[in-house]
Amino acid sequence: MSAEPILKVENVTRRFGGLVANSGVNVEVRQGEILGLIGPNGAGKSTLFNLIAGAFPPSEGKFIFEGKDITNLSAPRRCQLGIARTFQVPKSFDTMTVIENVIVGGFVRHPGAAAARRAALEVLDFAALSHRANSPASELTPPEKRRLEVARALATQPRLLLLDEVMTGLTPSEARLGVDLVKRVRDQGVTVVMVEHVMEIVMPLVDRAVVLDLGRVLAEGTPAEVVRDPRVITAYLGERHRAA
C-alpha cells in the first residue's frame, strides 16, 4: 500500500446557515487503503462524505484528488475522474432490471451499450448478483440492494470508492459477506472510504480510522490506536465510561 495520498481534504468547513457541520477538517486518504470515517450521531460524517462526493461545495477549504483540485467540480465530473459512491438509503431504479441498473454506471466508461453491458455482467459476477441480473431491482432483498449499490458504483471503474453505511441493517452472516466484498474491492486496487456506525464491523476491516466529533477530527490512526484513545471513548460512551 502506497503512502502517497489519493485524496487530500484540506481545511474543509461546511456551514448550513448558523450550523457548522464540518470545521477545519484535514484528512489524507492513502492510495490502496480502506479508511473508516466514524463518529457518534451528529459528528459530521455524512456531510464530509457528501462534500467529497460533490453533492454540495464546502464553505471553505479544498479537495485534491490525485494531485488535481476538484473543489469546484460537480459530482458527475468527479465520477468521471474516478470517484464513485453509494447511498445510505439505496437508490436503485426499481422499474429497471438489476443489470440495467449496473449498465447505468457502466456508461460512465463505456458509451456503447454492448460494452457497458459486458462490463455490468463482470461487475455483477464480482458482487455475487449475476443470478439476479434479469430480476427487477424492486424484487431484491435489502442486502442485495446494498450490493447492487456497490456494483453500480464499481461499474464506473472508480479509483476511489465511497461507501455510505453499506453494512447497516445486515445480519451477522450478511455483514460477513459485505466485509468480504469490501476487501475484494480493495484487492482490485480501489481505495475505499467507508462511513459506518457499527464499530464492531468497521474496526476489524479498515486500515485506518478517522473519528469525527462535533464536525472536527477528534482522532485518527490504526483501529487499535483509535479504540484506546480516551477522547474517542468519551465521545462514544460518555465521560463516566472513560473514567471507569
CYANA upper distance limits for C-alpha pairs under 8 A (distance plus 0.5 A):
  1 MET  CA     30 ARG  CA      8.47
  1 MET  CA     31 GLN  CA      7.08
  1 MET  CA     32 GLY  CA      5.89
  1 MET  CA     33 GLU  CA      7.19
  2 SER  CA     30 ARG  CA      7.22
  2 SER  CA     31 GLN  CA      6.02
  2 SER  CA     32 GLY  CA      7.18
  3 ALA  CA     30 ARG  CA      6.04
  3 ALA  CA     31 GLN  CA      7.07
  4 GLU  CA     30 ARG  CA      6.18
  4 GLU  CA     31 GLN  CA      6.53
  5 PRO  CA     28 GLU  CA      6.37
  5 PRO  CA     29 VAL  CA      5.71
  5 PRO  CA     30 ARG  CA      4.49
  5 PRO  CA     31 GLN  CA      6.00
  5 PRO  CA     66 GLU  CA      8.03
  6 ILE  CA     28 GLU  CA      8.22
  6 ILE  CA     29 VAL  CA      6.34
  6 ILE  CA     30 ARG  CA      6.02
  6 ILE  CA     31 GLN  CA      5.57
  6 ILE  CA     65 PHE  CA      6.27
  6 ILE  CA     66 GLU  CA      5.46
  6 ILE  CA     67 GLY  CA      8.19
  6 ILE  CA    160 LEU  CA      8.46
  7 LEU  CA     28 GLU  CA      6.37
  7 LEU  CA     29 VAL  CA      5.58
  7 LEU  CA     30 ARG  CA      7.56
  7 LEU  CA     63 PHE  CA      7.60
  7 LEU  CA     64 ILE  CA      6.09
  7 LEU  CA     65 PHE  CA      5.03
  7 LEU  CA     66 GLU  CA      6.76
  7 LEU  CA     67 GLY  CA      8.48
  8 LYS  CA     26 ASN  CA      8.04
  8 LYS  CA     27 VAL  CA      6.50
  8 LYS  CA     28 GLU  CA      5.13
  8 LYS  CA     29 VAL  CA      6.92
  8 LYS  CA     63 PHE  CA      6.20
  8 LYS  CA     64 ILE  CA      5.48
  8 LYS  CA     65 PHE  CA      7.04
  9 VAL  CA     25 VAL  CA      7.39
  9 VAL  CA     26 ASN  CA      5.67
  9 VAL  CA     27 VAL  CA      5.44
  9 VAL  CA     28 GLU  CA      6.68
  9 VAL  CA     61 GLY  CA      8.28
  9 VAL  CA     62 LYS  CA      6.79
  9 VAL  CA     63 PHE  CA      5.41
  9 VAL  CA     64 ILE  CA      7.20
 10 GLU  CA     24 GLY  CA      8.22
 10 GLU  CA     25 VAL  CA      7.08
 10 GLU  CA     26 ASN  CA      5.34
 10 GLU  CA     27 VAL  CA      7.36
 10 GLU  CA     61 GLY  CA      6.09
 10 GLU  CA     62 LYS  CA      5.85
 10 GLU  CA     63 PHE  CA      6.72
 10 GLU  CA     64 ILE  CA      8.42
 11 ASN  CA     23 SER  CA      8.10
 11 ASN  CA     24 GLY  CA      4.77
 11 ASN  CA     25 VAL  CA      5.39
 11 ASN  CA     26 ASN  CA      5.66
 11 ASN  CA     60 GLU  CA      7.67
 11 ASN  CA     61 GLY  CA      5.30
 11 ASN  CA     62 LYS  CA      7.47
 12 VAL  CA     22 ASN  CA      7.44
 12 VAL  CA     23 SER  CA      6.88
 12 VAL  CA     24 GLY  CA      5.43
 12 VAL  CA     25 VAL  CA      5.34
 12 VAL  CA     26 ASN  CA      7.23
 12 VAL  CA     58 PRO  CA      6.88
 12 VAL  CA     59 SER  CA      7.99
 12 VAL  CA     60 GLU  CA      5.97
 12 VAL  CA     61 GLY  CA      4.62
 12 VAL  CA     62 LYS  CA      6.66
 13 THR  CA     20 VAL  CA      7.95
 13 THR  CA     21 ALA  CA      8.01
 13 THR  CA     22 ASN  CA      5.36
 13 THR  CA     23 SER  CA      4.84
 13 THR  CA     24 GLY  CA      5.68
 13 THR  CA     25 VAL  CA      7.07
 13 THR  CA     58 PRO  CA      6.43
 13 THR  CA     59 SER  CA      6.07
 13 THR  CA     60 GLU  CA      5.51
 13 THR  CA     61 GLY  CA      6.81
 14 ARG  CA     20 VAL  CA      6.52
 14 ARG  CA     21 ALA  CA      6.17
 14 ARG  CA     22 ASN  CA      5.55
 14 ARG  CA     23 SER  CA      7.14
 14 ARG  CA     47 THR  CA      8.41
 14 ARG  CA     57 PRO  CA      8.40
 14 ARG  CA     58 PRO  CA      5.49
 14 ARG  CA     59 SER  CA      5.26
 14 ARG  CA     60 GLU  CA      7.23
 15 ARG  CA     19 LEU  CA      6.06
 15 ARG  CA     20 VAL  CA      4.91
 15 ARG  CA     21 ALA  CA      6.36
 15 ARG  CA     22 ASN  CA      7.65
 15 ARG  CA     58 PRO  CA      8.37
 15 ARG  CA     59 SER  CA      6.66
 16 PHE  CA     20 VAL  CA      6.85
 16 PHE  CA     21 ALA  CA      7.64
 20 VAL  CA    215 GLY  CA      7.62
 21 ALA  CA     43 ALA  CA      8.25
 21 ALA  CA     44 GLY  CA      5.90
 21 ALA  CA     47 THR  CA      7.21
 21 ALA  CA    214 LEU  CA      7.86
 21 ALA  CA    215 GLY  CA      5.67
 22 ASN  CA     44 GLY  CA      6.32
 22 ASN  CA     47 THR  CA      7.69
 22 ASN  CA     48 LEU  CA      7.41
 22 ASN  CA    214 LEU  CA      8.09
 22 ASN  CA    215 GLY  CA      4.52
 22 ASN  CA    216 ARG  CA      6.58
 23 SER  CA    215 GLY  CA      6.02
 23 SER  CA    216 ARG  CA      5.99
 24 GLY  CA     61 GLY  CA      8.17
 24 GLY  CA    216 ARG  CA      7.26
 25 VAL  CA    215 GLY  CA      8.32
 25 VAL  CA    216 ARG  CA      6.41
 25 VAL  CA    217 VAL  CA      6.63
 26 ASN  CA    217 VAL  CA      7.96
 27 VAL  CA    210 VAL  CA      8.40
 29 VAL  CA     33 GLU  CA      8.02
 29 VAL  CA     35 LEU  CA      7.51
 29 VAL  CA    193 VAL  CA      8.39
 30 ARG  CA    191 THR  CA      8.15
 31 GLN  CA    191 THR  CA      6.36
 32 GLY  CA    186 ARG  CA      7.01
 32 GLY  CA    189 GLY  CA      6.45
 32 GLY  CA    190 VAL  CA      6.57
 32 GLY  CA    191 THR  CA      5.00
 32 GLY  CA    192 VAL  CA      8.00
 33 GLU  CA    186 ARG  CA      7.59
 33 GLU  CA    191 THR  CA      5.84
 33 GLU  CA    192 VAL  CA      6.81
 33 GLU  CA    206 VAL  CA      8.21
 33 GLU  CA    207 ASP  CA      6.64
 33 GLU  CA    208 ARG  CA      8.30
 34 ILE  CA    186 ARG  CA      7.58
 34 ILE  CA    191 THR  CA      6.70
 34 ILE  CA    192 VAL  CA      5.16
 34 ILE  CA    193 VAL  CA      6.36
 34 ILE  CA    194 MET  CA      7.95
 34 ILE  CA    205 LEU  CA      8.07
 34 ILE  CA    206 VAL  CA      5.43
 34 ILE  CA    207 ASP  CA      5.90
 34 ILE  CA    208 ARG  CA      7.37
 35 LEU  CA    192 VAL  CA      6.65
 35 LEU  CA    193 VAL  CA      5.26
 35 LEU  CA    194 MET  CA      6.79
 35 LEU  CA    206 VAL  CA      6.04
 35 LEU  CA    207 ASP  CA      6.56
 35 LEU  CA    208 ARG  CA      5.62
 35 LEU  CA    209 ALA  CA      6.08
 35 LEU  CA    210 VAL  CA      7.89
 36 GLY  CA    193 VAL  CA      6.42
 36 GLY  CA    194 MET  CA      5.56
 36 GLY  CA    195 VAL  CA      6.55
 36 GLY  CA    196 GLU  CA      7.72
 36 GLY  CA    202 VAL  CA      7.26
 36 GLY  CA    203 MET  CA      8.14
 36 GLY  CA    206 VAL  CA      6.27
 36 GLY  CA    207 ASP  CA      8.32
 36 GLY  CA    208 ARG  CA      6.78
 36 GLY  CA    209 ALA  CA      4.98
 36 GLY  CA    210 VAL  CA      6.64
 37 LEU  CA     45 LYS  CA      7.08
 37 LEU  CA    193 VAL  CA      7.49
 37 LEU  CA    194 MET  CA      6.40
 37 LEU  CA    195 VAL  CA      5.30
 37 LEU  CA    196 GLU  CA      7.27
 37 LEU  CA    209 ALA  CA      6.46
 37 LEU  CA    210 VAL  CA      5.58
 37 LEU  CA    211 VAL  CA      6.63
 37 LEU  CA    212 LEU  CA      7.89
 38 ILE  CA     45 LYS  CA      7.25
 38 ILE  CA    195 VAL  CA      6.51
 38 ILE  CA    196 GLU  CA      6.39
 38 ILE  CA    197 HIS  CA      6.92
 38 ILE  CA    199 MET  CA      8.37
 38 ILE  CA    209 ALA  CA      7.52
 38 ILE  CA    210 VAL  CA      6.73
 38 ILE  CA    211 VAL  CA      5.44
 38 ILE  CA    212 LEU  CA      6.77
 39 GLY  CA     43 ALA  CA      6.17
 39 GLY  CA     45 LYS  CA      7.50
 39 GLY  CA    197 HIS  CA      7.60
 39 GLY  CA    211 VAL  CA      5.70
 39 GLY  CA    212 LEU  CA      5.48
 39 GLY  CA    213 ASP  CA      6.44
 39 GLY  CA    235 ALA  CA      8.29
 39 GLY  CA    236 TYR  CA      7.81
 40 PRO  CA    197 HIS  CA      7.88
 40 PRO  CA    212 LEU  CA      8.22
 40 PRO  CA    213 ASP  CA      7.26
 40 PRO  CA    235 ALA  CA      7.38
 40 PRO  CA    236 TYR  CA      6.35
 42 GLY  CA    213 ASP  CA      8.12
 42 GLY  CA    214 LEU  CA      7.22
 42 GLY  CA    215 GLY  CA      8.41
 43 ALA  CA    212 LEU  CA      5.93
 43 ALA  CA    213 ASP  CA      4.82
 43 ALA  CA    214 LEU  CA      5.14
 43 ALA  CA    215 GLY  CA      5.75
 43 ALA  CA    216 ARG  CA      8.16
 44 GLY  CA     48 LEU  CA      6.75
 44 GLY  CA    212 LEU  CA      7.12
 44 GLY  CA    213 ASP  CA      7.54
 44 GLY  CA    214 LEU  CA      7.06
 44 GLY  CA    215 GLY  CA      5.20
 44 GLY  CA    216 ARG  CA      8.20
 45 LYS  CA     49 PHE  CA      6.61
 45 LYS  CA    195 VAL  CA      7.38
 45 LYS  CA    212 LEU  CA      7.15
 45 LYS  CA    215 GLY  CA      8.24
 46 SER  CA     50 ASN  CA      6.58
 46 SER  CA    164 ASP  CA      8.48
 46 SER  CA    195 VAL  CA      8.03
 47 THR  CA     51 LEU  CA      6.63
 48 LEU  CA     52 ILE  CA      6.74
 49 PHE  CA     53 ALA  CA      6.82
 49 PHE  CA    162 LEU  CA      8.05
 49 PHE  CA    164 ASP  CA      8.36
 49 PHE  CA    195 VAL  CA      8.13
 50 ASN  CA     54 GLY  CA      6.57
 50 ASN  CA     55 ALA  CA      5.70
 50 ASN  CA     56 PHE  CA      7.39
 51 LEU  CA     55 ALA  CA      6.40
 51 LEU  CA     56 PHE  CA      6.26
 51 LEU  CA     57 PRO  CA      6.59
 51 LEU  CA     58 PRO  CA      7.01
 52 ILE  CA     63 PHE  CA      7.80
 53 ALA  CA     75 ALA  CA      6.43
 53 ALA  CA     78 ARG  CA      7.73
 53 ALA  CA     83 ILE  CA      7.55
 53 ALA  CA     84 ALA  CA      7.88
 53 ALA  CA     85 ARG  CA      7.34
 53 ALA  CA    162 LEU  CA      8.18
 54 GLY  CA     73 LEU  CA      7.54
 54 GLY  CA     74 SER  CA      6.09
 54 GLY  CA     75 ALA  CA      4.88
 54 GLY  CA     78 ARG  CA      7.63
 55 ALA  CA     74 SER  CA      8.01
 55 ALA  CA     75 ALA  CA      6.52
 57 PRO  CA     71 THR  CA      7.53
 57 PRO  CA     72 ASN  CA      7.51
 58 PRO  CA     62 LYS  CA      7.87
 58 PRO  CA     71 THR  CA      8.26
 62 LYS  CA     69 ASP  CA      7.66
 62 LYS  CA     70 ILE  CA      8.09
 62 LYS  CA     71 THR  CA      5.68
 63 PHE  CA     69 ASP  CA      6.37
 63 PHE  CA     70 ILE  CA      6.19
 63 PHE  CA     71 THR  CA      5.59
 64 ILE  CA     68 LYS  CA      5.71
 64 ILE  CA     69 ASP  CA      4.98
 64 ILE  CA     70 ILE  CA      6.40
 64 ILE  CA     71 THR  CA      7.84
 65 PHE  CA     69 ASP  CA      6.91
 65 PHE  CA     70 ILE  CA      7.00
 70 ILE  CA     78 ARG  CA      7.81
 73 LEU  CA     77 ARG  CA      6.57
 73 LEU  CA     78 ARG  CA      6.94
 74 SER  CA     78 ARG  CA      6.75
 75 ALA  CA     79 CYS  CA      6.69
 76 PRO  CA     80 GLN  CA      6.83
 77 ARG  CA     81 LEU  CA      6.87
 78 ARG  CA     82 GLY  CA      6.87
 78 ARG  CA     83 ILE  CA      6.04
 78 ARG  CA     84 ALA  CA      8.33
 79 CYS  CA     83 ILE  CA      5.13
 79 CYS  CA     84 ALA  CA      5.92
 79 CYS  CA    108 VAL  CA      8.35
 79 CYS  CA    156 THR  CA      7.89
 79 CYS  CA    158 PRO  CA      7.92
 80 GLN  CA    108 VAL  CA      6.98
 80 GLN  CA    109 ARG  CA      8.29
 80 GLN  CA    156 THR  CA      8.28
 81 LEU  CA    158 PRO  CA      8.42
 82 GLY  CA    156 THR  CA      8.05
 82 GLY  CA    157 GLN  CA      7.34
 82 GLY  CA    158 PRO  CA      4.75
 82 GLY  CA    159 ARG  CA      5.37
 82 GLY  CA    160 LEU  CA      6.68
 83 ILE  CA    158 PRO  CA      5.91
 83 ILE  CA    159 ARG  CA      6.69
 83 ILE  CA    160 LEU  CA      5.39
 83 ILE  CA    161 LEU  CA      6.49
 83 ILE  CA    162 LEU  CA      7.96
 84 ALA  CA    153 ALA  CA      5.92
 84 ALA  CA    154 LEU  CA      7.90
 84 ALA  CA    156 THR  CA      7.53
 84 ALA  CA    158 PRO  CA      6.20
 84 ALA  CA    160 LEU  CA      6.92
 84 ALA  CA    161 LEU  CA      5.51
 84 ALA  CA    162 LEU  CA      6.57
 85 ARG  CA    150 VAL  CA      8.40
 85 ARG  CA    153 ALA  CA      6.47
 85 ARG  CA    161 LEU  CA      6.23
 85 ARG  CA    162 LEU  CA      4.94
 85 ARG  CA    163 LEU  CA      6.40
 85 ARG  CA    164 ASP  CA      7.99
 86 THR  CA     90 PRO  CA      8.00
 86 THR  CA    149 GLU  CA      6.06
 86 THR  CA    150 VAL  CA      6.72
 86 THR  CA    153 ALA  CA      7.06
 86 THR  CA    162 LEU  CA      6.88
 86 THR  CA    163 LEU  CA      5.79
 86 THR  CA    164 ASP  CA      6.26
 86 THR  CA    166 VAL  CA      8.37
 87 PHE  CA     91 LYS  CA      7.21
 87 PHE  CA    149 GLU  CA      7.81
 87 PHE  CA    163 LEU  CA      7.82
 87 PHE  CA    164 ASP  CA      5.97
 87 PHE  CA    165 GLU  CA      8.30
 88 GLN  CA    164 ASP  CA      5.46
 88 GLN  CA    165 GLU  CA      6.04
 88 GLN  CA    166 VAL  CA      7.38
 90 PRO  CA    145 LYS  CA      6.97
 90 PRO  CA    146 ARG  CA      6.79
 90 PRO  CA    149 GLU  CA      6.91
 91 LYS  CA    149 GLU  CA      7.90
 92 SER  CA    101 ASN  CA      7.32
 92 SER  CA    137 ALA  CA      7.15
 92 SER  CA    145 LYS  CA      7.83
 92 SER  CA    148 LEU  CA      8.15
 92 SER  CA    149 GLU  CA      7.61
 93 PHE  CA     97 THR  CA      8.47
 93 PHE  CA    101 ASN  CA      6.78
 93 PHE  CA    137 ALA  CA      7.15
 93 PHE  CA    138 SER  CA      8.42
 94 ASP  CA    136 PRO  CA      6.92
 94 ASP  CA    137 ALA  CA      5.20
 94 ASP  CA    138 SER  CA      5.03
 95 THR  CA    136 PRO  CA      6.92
 95 THR  CA    137 ALA  CA      7.34
 95 THR  CA    138 SER  CA      7.37
 96 MET  CA    100 GLU  CA      6.48
 96 MET  CA    101 ASN  CA      6.98
 96 MET  CA    136 PRO  CA      6.14
 96 MET  CA    137 ALA  CA      6.66
 97 THR  CA    101 ASN  CA      6.83
 97 THR  CA    133 ALA  CA      7.29
 97 THR  CA    134 ASN  CA      5.91
 97 THR  CA    135 SER  CA      5.75
 97 THR  CA    136 PRO  CA      4.59
 97 THR  CA    137 ALA  CA      5.78
 98 VAL  CA    102 VAL  CA      7.09
 98 VAL  CA    132 ARG  CA      7.08
 98 VAL  CA    133 ALA  CA      5.47
 98 VAL  CA    134 ASN  CA      6.49
 98 VAL  CA    135 SER  CA      6.38
 98 VAL  CA    136 PRO  CA      6.47
 98 VAL  CA    137 ALA  CA      5.59
 98 VAL  CA    148 LEU  CA      7.86
 99 ILE  CA    103 ILE  CA      6.58
 99 ILE  CA    117 ARG  CA      8.09
 99 ILE  CA    120 ALA  CA      6.90
 99 ILE  CA    121 LEU  CA      7.61
 99 ILE  CA    124 LEU  CA      8.05
 99 ILE  CA    133 ALA  CA      5.33
 99 ILE  CA    134 ASN  CA      6.83
100 GLU  CA    104 VAL  CA      6.94
101 ASN  CA    105 GLY  CA      7.78
101 ASN  CA    137 ALA  CA      8.25
101 ASN  CA    148 LEU  CA      8.48
101 ASN  CA    152 ARG  CA      7.09
102 VAL  CA    106 GLY  CA      6.86
102 VAL  CA    120 ALA  CA      5.94
102 VAL  CA    123 VAL  CA      8.49
102 VAL  CA    124 LEU  CA      8.37
102 VAL  CA    148 LEU  CA      8.02
102 VAL  CA    151 ALA  CA      6.90
102 VAL  CA    152 ARG  CA      4.85
102 VAL  CA    153 ALA  CA      8.42
102 VAL  CA    155 ALA  CA      6.88
103 ILE  CA    107 PHE  CA      6.73
103 ILE  CA    113 ALA  CA      8.45
103 ILE  CA    116 ALA  CA      6.01
103 ILE  CA    117 ARG  CA      6.14
103 ILE  CA    119 ALA  CA      8.16
103 ILE  CA    120 ALA  CA      5.91
103 ILE  CA    152 ARG  CA      7.93
103 ILE  CA    155 ALA  CA      7.84
104 VAL  CA    108 VAL  CA      8.14
104 VAL  CA    152 ARG  CA      7.76
105 GLY  CA    152 ARG  CA      5.62
105 GLY  CA    153 ALA  CA      6.71
105 GLY  CA    154 LEU  CA      8.09
105 GLY  CA    155 ALA  CA      5.54
105 GLY  CA    156 THR  CA      5.55
106 GLY  CA    110 HIS  CA      6.36
106 GLY  CA    116 ALA  CA      5.26
106 GLY  CA    117 ARG  CA      7.81
106 GLY  CA    119 ALA  CA      6.88
106 GLY  CA    120 ALA  CA      6.76
106 GLY  CA    152 ARG  CA      8.02
106 GLY  CA    155 ALA  CA      5.20
106 GLY  CA    156 THR  CA      5.80
106 GLY  CA    157 GLN  CA      8.45
107 PHE  CA    111 PRO  CA      5.67
107 PHE  CA    112 GLY  CA      7.85
107 PHE  CA    113 ALA  CA      8.04
107 PHE  CA    116 ALA  CA      6.16
107 PHE  CA    156 THR  CA      7.92
108 VAL  CA    156 THR  CA      6.00
109 ARG  CA    116 ALA  CA      8.19
109 ARG  CA    156 THR  CA      6.60
109 ARG  CA    157 GLN  CA      7.76
110 HIS  CA    115 ALA  CA      6.30
110 HIS  CA    116 ALA  CA      5.61
111 PRO  CA    115 ALA  CA      8.09
111 PRO  CA    116 ALA  CA      7.51
112 GLY  CA    116 ALA  CA      6.69
113 ALA  CA    117 ARG  CA      6.55
114 ALA  CA    118 ARG  CA      6.80
115 ALA  CA    119 ALA  CA      6.74
116 ALA  CA    120 ALA  CA      6.59
117 ARG  CA    121 LEU  CA      6.70
118 ARG  CA    122 GLU  CA      6.95
119 ALA  CA    123 VAL  CA      6.83
119 ALA  CA    155 ALA  CA      7.14
120 ALA  CA    124 LEU  CA      6.61
120 ALA  CA    152 ARG  CA      8.45
120 ALA  CA    155 ALA  CA      6.63
121 LEU  CA    125 ASP  CA      6.75
121 LEU  CA    130 SER  CA      7.37
121 LEU  CA    133 ALA  CA      8.37
122 GLU  CA    126 PHE  CA      6.80
123 VAL  CA    127 ALA  CA      6.65
123 VAL  CA    151 ALA  CA      6.37
123 VAL  CA    154 LEU  CA      7.37
123 VAL  CA    155 ALA  CA      6.79
124 LEU  CA    128 ALA  CA      6.53
124 LEU  CA    129 LEU  CA      5.39
124 LEU  CA    130 SER  CA      5.34
124 LEU  CA    133 ALA  CA      7.78
124 LEU  CA    151 ALA  CA      6.79
125 ASP  CA    129 LEU  CA      6.43
125 ASP  CA    130 SER  CA      5.41
127 ALA  CA    147 ARG  CA      6.94
127 ALA  CA    148 LEU  CA      8.25
127 ALA  CA    150 VAL  CA      8.29
127 ALA  CA    151 ALA  CA      6.67
127 ALA  CA    181 LEU  CA      7.42
129 LEU  CA    133 ALA  CA      7.05
129 LEU  CA    144 GLU  CA      8.07
129 LEU  CA    147 ARG  CA      8.22
129 LEU  CA    148 LEU  CA      8.10
135 SER  CA    139 GLU  CA      7.36
135 SER  CA    140 LEU  CA      8.38
136 PRO  CA    140 LEU  CA      8.00
137 ALA  CA    145 LYS  CA      8.01
140 LEU  CA    144 GLU  CA      6.08
140 LEU  CA    145 LYS  CA      6.32
141 THR  CA    145 LYS  CA      6.66
142 PRO  CA    146 ARG  CA      6.93
143 PRO  CA    147 ARG  CA      6.89
143 PRO  CA    170 LEU  CA      7.06
143 PRO  CA    174 GLU  CA      7.47
144 GLU  CA    148 LEU  CA      6.61
145 LYS  CA    149 GLU  CA      6.80
146 ARG  CA    150 VAL  CA      7.06
146 ARG  CA    166 VAL  CA      6.56
147 ARG  CA    151 ALA  CA      6.58
147 ARG  CA    178 GLY  CA      8.34
148 LEU  CA    152 ARG  CA      6.55
149 GLU  CA    153 ALA  CA      6.83
150 VAL  CA    154 LEU  CA      6.58
150 VAL  CA    163 LEU  CA      8.25
151 ALA  CA    155 ALA  CA      6.67
152 ARG  CA    156 THR  CA      7.64
153 ALA  CA    157 GLN  CA      8.05
153 ALA  CA    158 PRO  CA      7.94
153 ALA  CA    161 LEU  CA      8.01
154 LEU  CA    158 PRO  CA      6.75
154 LEU  CA    161 LEU  CA      8.29
158 PRO  CA    190 VAL  CA      7.32
159 ARG  CA    189 GLY  CA      8.10
159 ARG  CA    190 VAL  CA      5.65
159 ARG  CA    191 THR  CA      6.70
160 LEU  CA    190 VAL  CA      6.31
160 LEU  CA    191 THR  CA      5.28
160 LEU  CA    192 VAL  CA      6.32
160 LEU  CA    193 VAL  CA      8.02
161 LEU  CA    190 VAL  CA      7.28
161 LEU  CA    191 THR  CA      6.68
161 LEU  CA    192 VAL  CA      5.38
161 LEU  CA    193 VAL  CA      6.80
162 LEU  CA    192 VAL  CA      6.51
162 LEU  CA    193 VAL  CA      5.44
162 LEU  CA    194 MET  CA      6.29
163 LEU  CA    192 VAL  CA      7.80
163 LEU  CA    193 VAL  CA      6.70
163 LEU  CA    194 MET  CA      5.02
163 LEU  CA    195 VAL  CA      6.78
164 ASP  CA    194 MET  CA      6.44
164 ASP  CA    195 VAL  CA      5.58
164 ASP  CA    196 GLU  CA      7.47
165 GLU  CA    194 MET  CA      7.51
165 GLU  CA    195 VAL  CA      5.91
165 GLU  CA    196 GLU  CA      5.33
165 GLU  CA    197 HIS  CA      7.74
166 VAL  CA    178 GLY  CA      8.13
166 VAL  CA    196 GLU  CA      8.19
167 MET  CA    175 ALA  CA      6.37
167 MET  CA    178 GLY  CA      7.16
167 MET  CA    196 GLU  CA      7.92
167 MET  CA    201 ILE  CA      8.44
168 THR  CA    196 GLU  CA      8.24
168 THR  CA    197 HIS  CA      8.42
168 THR  CA    198 VAL  CA      8.38
170 LEU  CA    174 GLU  CA      5.96
170 LEU  CA    175 ALA  CA      6.01
171 THR  CA    175 ALA  CA      6.47
172 PRO  CA    176 ARG  CA      6.74
173 SER  CA    177 LEU  CA      7.05
174 GLU  CA    178 GLY  CA      6.80
175 ALA  CA    179 VAL  CA      6.62
175 ALA  CA    201 ILE  CA      8.18
176 ARG  CA    180 ASP  CA      6.70
177 LEU  CA    181 LEU  CA      6.74
178 GLY  CA    182 VAL  CA      6.81
179 VAL  CA    183 LYS  CA      6.77
179 VAL  CA    201 ILE  CA      8.46
179 VAL  CA    205 LEU  CA      7.48
180 ASP  CA    184 ARG  CA      6.73
181 LEU  CA    185 VAL  CA      6.69
182 VAL  CA    186 ARG  CA      6.88
182 VAL  CA    192 VAL  CA      8.47
183 LYS  CA    187 ASP  CA      6.67
183 LYS  CA    205 LEU  CA      8.29
184 ARG  CA    188 GLN  CA      6.82
185 VAL  CA    189 GLY  CA      7.57
185 VAL  CA    190 VAL  CA      6.49
186 ARG  CA    190 VAL  CA      5.35
186 ARG  CA    191 THR  CA      6.43
186 ARG  CA    192 VAL  CA      7.19
196 GLU  CA    202 VAL  CA      7.06
198 VAL  CA    202 VAL  CA      6.95
199 MET  CA    203 MET  CA      6.00
200 GLU  CA    204 PRO  CA      7.68
201 ILE  CA    205 LEU  CA      7.39
202 VAL  CA    206 VAL  CA      6.63
203 MET  CA    209 ALA  CA      8.18
203 MET  CA    223 PRO  CA      6.01
204 PRO  CA    223 PRO  CA      7.79
206 VAL  CA    223 PRO  CA      7.74
207 ASP  CA    222 THR  CA      6.70
207 ASP  CA    223 PRO  CA      7.65
208 ARG  CA    220 GLU  CA      7.67
208 ARG  CA    221 GLY  CA      5.83
208 ARG  CA    222 THR  CA      4.94
208 ARG  CA    223 PRO  CA      6.49
209 ALA  CA    220 GLU  CA      5.98
209 ALA  CA    221 GLY  CA      6.15
209 ALA  CA    222 THR  CA      6.58
209 ALA  CA    223 PRO  CA      6.59
209 ALA  CA    226 VAL  CA      7.58
210 VAL  CA    217 VAL  CA      7.44
210 VAL  CA    218 LEU  CA      8.22
210 VAL  CA    219 ALA  CA      6.51
210 VAL  CA    220 GLU  CA      4.82
210 VAL  CA    221 GLY  CA      7.33
211 VAL  CA    217 VAL  CA      6.39
211 VAL  CA    218 LEU  CA      5.94
211 VAL  CA    219 ALA  CA      5.65
211 VAL  CA    220 GLU  CA      6.48
211 VAL  CA    226 VAL  CA      8.41
211 VAL  CA    232 VAL  CA      7.89
212 LEU  CA    216 ARG  CA      5.90
212 LEU  CA    217 VAL  CA      5.09
212 LEU  CA    218 LEU  CA      5.79
212 LEU  CA    219 ALA  CA      7.76
213 ASP  CA    217 VAL  CA      6.98
213 ASP  CA    218 LEU  CA      6.36
213 ASP  CA    235 ALA  CA      7.53
218 LEU  CA    231 ARG  CA      7.75
218 LEU  CA    232 VAL  CA      7.74
219 ALA  CA    226 VAL  CA      7.20
219 ALA  CA    229 ASP  CA      8.21
219 ALA  CA    231 ARG  CA      8.25
219 ALA  CA    232 VAL  CA      7.65
220 GLU  CA    225 GLU  CA      8.48
220 GLU  CA    226 VAL  CA      6.81
221 GLY  CA    225 GLU  CA      6.29
221 GLY  CA    226 VAL  CA      6.35
222 THR  CA    226 VAL  CA      6.68
223 PRO  CA    227 VAL  CA      6.62
224 ALA  CA    228 ARG  CA      7.04
225 GLU  CA    229 ASP  CA      6.93
226 VAL  CA    232 VAL  CA      7.39
227 VAL  CA    232 VAL  CA      7.26
227 VAL  CA    233 ILE  CA      7.54
228 ARG  CA    232 VAL  CA      8.11
228 ARG  CA    233 ILE  CA      7.87
229 ASP  CA    233 ILE  CA      6.96
230 PRO  CA    234 THR  CA      6.64
230 PRO  CA    242 ARG  CA      6.77
231 ARG  CA    235 ALA  CA      6.67
232 VAL  CA    236 TYR  CA      6.69
233 ILE  CA    237 LEU  CA      6.13
233 ILE  CA    238 GLY  CA      7.41
233 ILE  CA    239 GLU  CA      8.39
233 ILE  CA    241 HIS  CA      7.92
233 ILE  CA    242 ARG  CA      6.42
234 THR  CA    238 GLY  CA      4.84
234 THR  CA    239 GLU  CA      5.38
234 THR  CA    240 ARG  CA      8.36
234 THR  CA    241 HIS  CA      7.51
234 THR  CA    242 ARG  CA      6.12
235 ALA  CA    239 GLU  CA      8.35
237 LEU  CA    241 HIS  CA      6.56
237 LEU  CA    242 ARG  CA      8.03
238 GLY  CA    242 ARG  CA      7.20
239 GLU  CA    243 ALA  CA      6.78
240 ARG  CA    244 ALA  CA      6.86
